[in-house]
Amino acid sequence: MSINRPTLLIRADAGPAIGTRHAMRSLSLARAWTNSRGTAVLACGSLPRGLLKKIASQQIHFIPLNHSECDQADAAETYRIAATLHPDWIILDGNRFPENYLAFLKQGHSKLLLIDDLGTACSPLADIALSQTISQLTAQSNHPLRPPISLGGPEYALLDEFTTNRESSLPTPKKIAAEAKKILVSFGERDEENWTLKTLQSISDLERKRIVVDCVIGSKYRHTAELSQFKKRANLNLRLHRNPDRLPQLLSRIDLAITSSDATFQLAYWGVPAIIINPLASESHAKVFTDNLALQFNGHTTPSSRQELKHTIKQLIANAGQRKSMSELGQRQVDGDGAKRVVRAMKTGNLKLRTAAFEDYQIIWNWHNDPEVKSVALATPNRSMDEFGSEFQTAVASRNTNFWIVENVAGNPIGYARFDDIDGERTPKISIIVDHSQRGRGVGTALISQASEKFFRETNHSSIVAQIRSGNIASEKAFRTAGFSGIQPVIVNGKMAIQFELKRPSGIPLPLPAERQRRSA
């Protein structure tokens, strides 16, 4: 097997006792990595034959492990694989990797990304911590043991490709029924506290004959006999599914889902309103998450909590307005491109865009006067720093210009993105500069992609144009890699300018009027 750099090694926790959730989710990262011209390798325990075929079809290499218990023998075997492949990055996806496991892998030269399902990862050995909880990493963002880069929230959600069906176009807006009649109940195969049955009992207690419940339990669900007895005596139209692969077909017609937090982002992507059961929470009541993607129910086994769950389900079934709001917000925030953004952060660091201030004019003047920049610029007027500062102050205050400074993870300015002609009918024009210390590392492409995405999310423009001086090969490559396509060249300031255009991606909806006003303030 020929492995070429850049190489990604994913160690996903999987096997008969663990299941395949981590491995299936990791495929989204592996695919994003291969799409960016890299090689991805997945190492884990035994996997079902169907999933192995899926991995092979996506040109992802699979290495079965002899040791997969997340112990020292496992770490040693994974380290030997890494020593052979020399990966640029190693990803650990699972909840059982101890600190000494990470320390063993860090003996090599690979960077380490730790995927965190619990929102508690604080290992200084990881270069990036990626949270897959519904809320962003805020509570521990300044933790002294927090990795240098922490990513989290809907923007960085990794979606299981079996659920999202990424081969097709983005889901259409969800049709919201006046009354929720089709309900999905799914807590996975390892539903230790049997919230599957408790939830079905709560729905049955509502005594609504028109409700149809699809319950996905998987082949290893431990309470099948008890659930079968309930189905025989319950006054409930209940359909049991032992194959989790049925989920993609079910989601398009579901009005309401009741599930664990593992599925929150997938449901939001499809616009399915959801009640999330959190058995580990310390309180017992239903509440709305701060981002309103789903209702959280902090579940306990007491009779009072059963009554509260029943009340929560009943309220949401009847409230079409609330379900519509949850559906729309979910699809706006979870667009399925989280894996692509994670890979971008892995390759270039976690770039941050902020609005330029007048105080930035000195460093921007220095960038403009970099001989390498001046040699490929379409316009190279000689201005003193004071003259440039006066013009810059006018530009940042103009409604016709967006000027963003890009900073690295340390908060240091490393470039800018500027959009002109944004307040009229002409197509906005993007221009960028990257500090000389960051060139040749993919930062330009990442800046173009991130700034263009931000611009489309905050404006109603349908396209962006870049004008590049003929012969500026580096900029041409960066814009093409960022998705821009060549259009008719033009003459600018007496020089031939090659033009590239990026149309608004179908996955970025037009911002609501309130959003545009808030962001422009």
ABEGO torsion letter per residue (X at the ends): XBBBOBBBBBBBBBEAAAEAAAAAAAAAAAAAAAAAGBBBBBBBBBBBAAAAAAAAAAGBBBBBBABAAGBAAAAAAAAAAAAAAGBABBBBBEAABBAAAAAAAAABABBBBBBBAAGABBBAABABBBBABABBBAAAAABAABBABBBBEAAABBBBAAAAGAABBBBBBBBBBABBABBBBBAEABBAAGAAAAAAAAAAAAGBAABBBBBBAEAABAAAAAAAAAAAABBBBBBBBABAAAAAAAAAABABBBBBAAAAAAAAAAGBBBBBBBAABABBBBBBBAAGABBBBBBBABAAAAAAAAAAAAAAAABAAAAAAAAAAAAAABAGAAAAAAAAAAAAEBBBBBBBBAAAAAAAAAAAABAAAAAABABBBBBBAAAAAAAAAAAAABAABBBBBBBBAAGBBAEBBBBBGAABABBBBBBBBBBAAABGAGAAAAAAAAAAAAAAAABABABBBBBBBBGBAAAAAAAAAAGBBBBBBBBBGGBBBBBBBBBBBAABBBBBAAAAAAAAX
